[in-house]
Amino acid sequence: MSTVSTVNGGISFWYADRGTPLAREPLPGDATADICIVGGGYTGLWTAYYLKKAVPFLNITVLEAKFCGYGASGRNGGWLYNGIAGRDRYAKLHGHEAAVRLQQAMNETVDEVVRVAAEENIDADIHRGGVLEVAYTPAQLARLKDFHSVEIAFGETDRVLRGARETCERVNVTGAVGSTWTPHGARLHPVKLVQGLAATVEALGVTIHESTPVTEIKPKHAHTPYGTVRAPYILRCTEGFTANLKGQRRTWLPMNSSMIATEPLPESVWDTIGWDGRETLGDMAHAYMYAQRTADDRIALGGRGVPYRFGSGTDNDGRTQPATIEALRDILVRFFPATAGARIDHAWSGVLGVPRDWCATVTLDRSTGLGWAGGYVGSGVATTNLAARTLRDLIQQDSGQSGPTELTALPWVGHKVRRWEPEPFRWLGVHGMYAAYRAADRRELTSPRAGTDPVATAADRLAGRH
């Protein structure tokens, strides 16, 4: 299929209706604040929101390199769900019950985002259809059943396992042999959420400076080309763009993810596909896909594409390689043959932050006032909210305004991880890992074996994911 009519880049499809926003004024010169937040995505804006709500007189400044929602917050798949990176590792480090508490906090976070959006009149096309993850090979079905059992063991007792027929009655994925569904999820429009948050925190009195890249963070100082912001607390909320900061090149790896969005699909196609519940949709492949049925009846679908740019590089406008667009379209048509004639209206890419041990973290260094949150590994739409509330509690505890809370006791707080390897080793490692995953997925598609392909298992171990 030709992609001549496909808009490639332009940040993301989510900006197609509104266009990219005019940037707010940059930092006019040296300034002071009580709290300086670096990064105007979900993490930074949620943190500003909760801090300002807790202590209205705080002078909070947000510094954003481009505009709020330029990064992953404006490019993601719109999955508001209860997944969190690193839970299994935290169970090994801190015990099963600690990881159960972390999972319960994530379950509640989905409710919290929905609540705040309604309370602040942020219309983000939120639809609570839950999350449906499907299997379409014997190996995927075995992994799905294991995954379902593990989720139950971590306290998600309202999760449902479905067979082939019941799965296809919900969403008619060709060849699906089973699925697992959780109610702890919702579909949303990422840009409507991030722009609504930015407007809300401004209305609360938070100062946002856009077009203001922070080049270096030091205790009590955030340096930019336009001046330095001095504050007792400097919070790094830069996720996939962390490598752009001085001294942070190997902290979190900027992993690339790509998406496509179809034209609005006619009722005849939806009659074939179903998907009336508008669940967010994923699979159990090693190089997995994620999708949603949008409010205007498109399918927005994503996957890994080219996983990593040499030297921890990040893109400028979301432009995606044609081969990646075709690969994502192939997944779309394999799942839903009725979309074979559908036009792909938009394609885009973005980066997400990946720590070396694939564990999301929240930290406040009380000796320096430096804090950070991130490393969400693609599960950030909800996790950013939990991270922000945790940063709020850590700062209030440090400043003597409160004691420890349930959030500050969660096992991801203060987690330390080693840095990524220098180049070319991390480029070779990441590309080798995803080549192995794609090869494993291809073999599993034609194999009657129920076990996971051993190449994928080896790749997981080498990557430090398990």
Stockholm file with secondary structure:
# STOCKHOLM 1.0

chainA/1-466         MSTVSTVNGGISFWYADRGTPLAREPLPGDATADICIVGGGYTGLWTAYYLKKAVPFLNITVLEAKFCGYGASGRNGGWLYNGIAGRDRYAKLHGHEAAVRLQQAMNETVDEVVRVAAEENIDADIHRGGVLEVAYTPAQLARLKDFHSVEIAFGETDRVLRGARETCERVNVTGAVGSTWTPHGARLHPVKLVQGLAATVEALGVTIHESTPVTEIKPKHAHTPYGTVRAPYILRCTEGFTANLKGQRRTWLPMNSSMIATEPLPESVWDTIGWDGRETLGDMAHAYMYAQRTADDRIALGGRGVPYRFGSGTDNDGRTQPATIEALRDILVRFFPATAGARIDHAWSGVLGVPRDWCATVTLDRSTGLGWAGGYVGSGVATTNLAARTLRDLIQQDSGQSGPTELTALPWVGHKVRRWEPEPFRWLGVHGMYAAYRAADRRELTSPRAGTDPVATAADRLAGRH
#=GR chainA/1-466 SS CCCTTCEECSSCGGGTTTCSCCCCCCCCSCEECSEEEECCSHHHHHHHHHHHHHCTTCCEEEECSSCTTSSGGGTSCCEEECCCTTHHHHHHHHCHHHHHHHHHHHHHHHHHHHHHHHHTTCCCCCBCCCEEEEECSHHHHHHHHHHHHHHHHTTCTTCEEEEHHHHHHHBCCTTCCEEEEESSEEECCHHHHHHHHHHHHHHTTCEEECSCCCCEEETTEEEETTEEEECSEEEECCGGGGGGSTTCTTTSEEEEEEEEEECCCCHHHHHHHBCTTCCEEEECCSSCCEEEECTTSCEEEEECSSCCCGGGCCCSSCCCCHHHHHHHHHHHHHHCGGGTTCCEEEEEEEEEEECTTCCCEEEEETTTTEEEEECCTTCHHHHHHHHHHHHHHHHHHHTTSSCCCTTTTSTTBTCCCCCCCCTTHHHHHHHHHHHHHHHHHHHHHHCCCCSCCHHHHHHHHHHTCC
#=GC SS_cons         CCCTTCEECSSCGGGTTTCSCCCCCCCCSCEECSEEEECCSHHHHHHHHHHHHHCTTCCEEEECSSCTTSSGGGTSCCEEECCCTTHHHHHHHHCHHHHHHHHHHHHHHHHHHHHHHHHTTCCCCCBCCCEEEEECSHHHHHHHHHHHHHHHHTTCTTCEEEEHHHHHHHBCCTTCCEEEEESSEEECCHHHHHHHHHHHHHHTTCEEECSCCCCEEETTEEEETTEEEECSEEEECCGGGGGGSTTCTTTSEEEEEEEEEECCCCHHHHHHHBCTTCCEEEECCSSCCEEEECTTSCEEEEECSSCCCGGGCCCSSCCCCHHHHHHHHHHHHHHCGGGTTCCEEEEEEEEEEECTTCCCEEEEETTTTEEEEECCTTCHHHHHHHHHHHHHHHHHHHTTSSCCCTTTTSTTBTCCCCCCCCTTHHHHHHHHHHHHHHHHHHHHHHCCCCSCCHHHHHHHHHHTCC
//
